[in-house]
Amino acid sequence: MIANQIAAMLALQGRMNSKVNPAWQSAGYAWLRAVVIEGGEAMEHYGWKWWKKQTPDLEQFKIELVDIWHFALSHTLCTTPDAAGAIMAEINSPQRHITLDNKIWDLDDEEQPMLSKIDLLIGMAAVGRFSVSVFQSIMDECGMTWDDLYTGYVAKNVLNFFRQDHGYKSGEYIKDWHGQEDNAHLSRIVGLLDSASPTFDSELYNMLGLEYSKVLLAHGRAADAELVMFRPV
């Protein structure tokens, strides 16, 4: 099952990247720089400030992991001939000891703080490496399964397509919906659907369209609201 999910996510990521730029594989995009930035955002949701009380927001933290995975997939597609095989090989035989800057990190050490693992993921990305083993260890610690990642990934992939279809690149897209970022509405809408349905992606896209029509109307863009695209289910 995981192998099928990995293959599906790689295919979806390739389609998304092609929509943004058909020549994405040779564009030299800094995929792992994006992992560094998203890793910092994940840390903000987990809480790292010792001078104030913070409670981990695990739902938002998991959303950031999904975002990291988008860029990890893109990096792997650009650097590894058999991307699916390479990812599955590490999932099936994860590295338990990672060396970075002459320091050995033991992923089996129960005393290893979550923040240290995020530090490691960011540090590796900063020097051009992505570790599925470290990423999987972070997932395990926050209670996120590969099924959870797959559902979250497909949902965010649909939102990314929706954004591109409605002017994200040109700047016409409205990201704030009724006082909340579209990501928050995505999570709510996903909870109303059956993620195992074969039409999950189309149903999600169409429900985003219905909600976005209301956003456009609220911004006085009635003509644009009538042009919102929908997918056949």
VMD Tcl script that draws the C-alpha trace (Angstrom):
set ca {
  {0.00 0.00 0.00}
  {2.76 2.47 0.93}
  {4.56 1.77 -2.36}
  {1.40 2.66 -4.29}
  {0.96 5.83 -2.25}
  {4.58 6.89 -2.83}
  {4.21 6.32 -6.58}
  {0.94 8.27 -6.64}
  {2.41 11.19 -4.70}
  {5.45 11.37 -6.99}
  {3.16 11.44 -10.03}
  {0.99 14.16 -8.49}
  {4.04 16.22 -7.58}
  {5.36 15.97 -11.12}
  {2.01 17.19 -12.47}
  {1.92 20.10 -10.03}
  {5.46 21.17 -10.84}
  {4.72 20.97 -14.57}
  {1.71 23.23 -14.11}
  {3.92 25.89 -12.52}
  {6.78 25.42 -15.01}
  {6.92 22.72 -17.72}
  {10.74 22.86 -17.51}
  {10.84 22.46 -13.71}
  {13.29 19.54 -13.73}
  {16.01 21.66 -15.32}
  {15.11 24.96 -13.64}
  {17.49 24.49 -10.72}
  {14.91 25.28 -8.05}
  {16.16 25.22 -4.45}
  {13.82 22.49 -3.23}
  {15.80 21.86 -0.05}
  {15.94 25.56 0.80}
  {12.14 25.32 0.91}
  {12.50 22.37 3.32}
  {14.62 24.59 5.59}
  {11.94 27.31 5.61}
  {9.04 24.89 6.10}
  {11.02 23.16 8.85}
  {11.30 26.49 10.66}
  {7.56 26.98 10.35}
  {7.00 23.47 11.74}
  {9.21 24.36 14.70}
  {7.13 27.48 15.35}
  {3.98 25.34 15.59}
  {5.70 22.80 17.83}
  {7.08 25.46 20.14}
  {10.76 26.14 20.79}
  {10.88 29.32 22.89}
  {12.21 28.66 26.37}
  {11.25 32.11 27.67}
  {7.47 31.67 27.32}
  {4.86 28.97 27.74}
  {4.07 27.19 24.46}
  {1.77 24.27 23.69}
  {2.51 22.22 20.57}
  {-0.12 22.64 17.85}
  {0.25 19.16 16.39}
  {-2.39 19.62 13.69}
  {-0.60 22.64 12.23}
  {2.73 20.87 12.78}
  {1.53 17.95 10.66}
  {0.40 20.34 7.92}
  {3.96 21.69 7.80}
  {5.28 18.13 7.49}
  {3.01 17.68 4.46}
  {4.48 20.87 2.96}
  {8.01 19.61 3.61}
  {7.13 16.36 1.84}
  {6.11 18.24 -1.33}
  {9.60 19.70 -1.64}
  {11.29 16.44 -0.63}
  {9.44 14.65 -3.45}
  {10.48 17.34 -5.94}
  {14.12 17.13 -4.81}
  {14.10 13.34 -5.16}
  {12.50 13.49 -8.61}
  {15.25 15.87 -9.75}
  {18.19 13.98 -8.24}
  {17.32 10.28 -8.29}
  {16.54 8.21 -11.43}
  {14.38 5.75 -9.47}
  {12.73 8.15 -7.03}
  {10.05 5.71 -5.84}
  {12.58 2.92 -5.36}
  {14.94 5.14 -3.39}
  {12.20 6.36 -1.04}
  {10.81 2.86 -0.50}
  {14.28 1.46 0.17}
  {14.76 3.92 3.03}
  {11.25 3.37 4.38}
  {11.85 -0.39 4.46}
  {15.39 -0.11 5.86}
  {15.59 3.22 7.67}
  {18.90 4.58 8.88}
  {18.95 4.69 12.66}
  {22.21 6.62 13.03}
  {22.73 9.82 11.05}
  {26.03 11.66 10.84}
  {26.04 15.42 10.33}
  {28.98 17.73 10.98}
  {30.91 14.90 12.69}
  {28.06 14.32 15.15}
  {26.14 11.04 15.24}
  {22.40 11.31 15.85}
  {20.69 8.20 17.26}
  {17.09 8.15 16.03}
  {16.26 5.31 18.44}
  {17.29 7.35 21.47}
  {14.06 7.98 23.37}
  {15.73 10.97 25.03}
  {16.26 12.66 21.65}
  {13.92 15.68 21.72}
  {11.58 16.31 18.80}
  {13.15 19.74 18.30}
  {16.56 18.11 17.84}
  {15.17 15.91 15.08}
  {13.73 18.96 13.34}
  {17.12 20.66 13.74}
  {18.69 17.63 12.07}
  {16.20 17.63 9.19}
  {16.79 21.36 8.60}
  {20.55 21.04 8.97}
  {20.74 18.23 6.44}
  {18.56 20.15 4.00}
  {20.80 23.21 4.38}
  {23.77 21.17 3.13}
  {21.85 19.51 0.30}
  {20.59 16.29 1.90}
  {17.13 14.97 2.70}
  {16.66 11.99 4.98}
  {13.46 9.97 4.72}
  {14.59 8.20 7.90}
  {14.67 11.43 9.91}
  {11.38 12.56 8.41}
  {9.74 9.22 9.25}
  {11.10 9.40 12.80}
  {9.48 12.84 13.23}
  {6.22 11.47 11.82}
  {6.32 8.55 14.26}
  {6.91 10.81 17.23}
  {3.93 13.05 16.47}
  {1.63 10.08 15.71}
  {1.43 10.60 11.96}
  {1.12 7.51 9.74}
  {1.93 7.17 6.04}
  {-1.83 7.01 5.43}
  {-2.18 10.35 7.25}
  {0.63 11.83 5.18}
  {-0.92 10.54 1.96}
  {-4.35 12.01 2.75}
  {-2.80 15.31 3.78}
  {-0.58 15.37 0.72}
  {-3.40 14.69 -1.75}
  {-5.52 17.38 -0.06}
  {-2.75 19.98 -0.24}
  {-1.96 18.96 -3.83}
  {-5.60 19.64 -4.76}
  {-5.43 23.03 -3.02}
  {-2.22 23.86 -4.89}
  {-3.90 23.02 -8.21}
  {-6.92 25.09 -7.18}
  {-4.69 28.04 -6.33}
  {-2.88 27.84 -9.68}
  {-6.17 27.54 -11.58}
  {-7.46 30.70 -9.90}
  {-4.59 33.11 -10.31}
  {-2.05 32.24 -7.60}
  {0.94 32.90 -9.85}
  {-0.47 36.15 -11.25}
  {-1.43 37.45 -7.81}
  {-5.20 37.45 -8.40}
  {-5.91 34.60 -5.99}
  {-7.34 35.52 -2.58}
  {-5.63 33.40 0.08}
  {-7.51 34.77 3.08}
  {-11.02 33.26 3.26}
  {-13.36 34.87 5.80}
  {-10.48 35.80 8.10}
  {-8.61 32.49 7.83}
  {-5.99 31.22 5.42}
  {-7.32 28.76 2.82}
  {-5.26 26.00 4.52}
  {-7.56 26.17 7.54}
  {-10.64 25.78 5.34}
  {-8.94 22.89 3.56}
  {-8.61 20.97 6.83}
  {-12.26 21.55 7.66}
  {-13.50 20.46 4.23}
  {-11.30 17.33 4.20}
  {-13.00 16.32 7.44}
  {-16.35 16.32 5.65}
  {-15.23 13.91 2.92}
  {-14.21 10.27 2.62}
  {-10.50 10.41 1.77}
  {-10.64 6.76 0.62}
  {-13.19 7.59 -2.09}
  {-11.88 7.26 -5.66}
  {-13.37 10.71 -6.36}
  {-11.92 12.33 -3.24}
  {-9.72 14.77 -5.17}
  {-12.54 15.96 -7.45}
  {-15.01 16.28 -4.57}
  {-12.47 18.28 -2.58}
  {-11.66 20.56 -5.53}
  {-15.36 21.26 -6.08}
  {-16.04 22.03 -2.41}
  {-13.11 24.43 -2.43}
  {-14.72 26.04 -5.49}
  {-18.03 26.49 -3.71}
  {-16.32 28.13 -0.73}
  {-14.11 30.29 -2.92}
  {-17.14 31.58 -4.83}
  {-18.40 33.04 -1.54}
  {-15.00 34.64 -0.95}
  {-15.07 36.29 -4.36}
  {-18.58 37.59 -3.80}
  {-17.53 39.03 -0.44}
  {-14.74 40.90 -2.26}
  {-17.14 42.31 -4.83}
  {-15.94 40.04 -7.63}
  {-19.28 38.56 -8.70}
  {-18.15 38.10 -12.31}
  {-15.13 36.06 -11.16}
  {-17.35 34.01 -8.83}
  {-19.38 32.87 -11.83}
  {-16.19 31.64 -13.54}
  {-14.93 29.41 -10.72}
  {-13.88 26.06 -12.20}
  {-15.20 22.67 -11.11}
  {-14.05 19.13 -11.86}
  {-16.27 16.29 -13.06}
  {-16.74 13.68 -10.33}
}
mol new
graphics top color blue
foreach p $ca { graphics top sphere $p radius 0.5 }
foreach p [lrange $ca 0 end-1] q [lrange $ca 1 end] { graphics top cylinder $p $q radius 0.2 }
display resetview
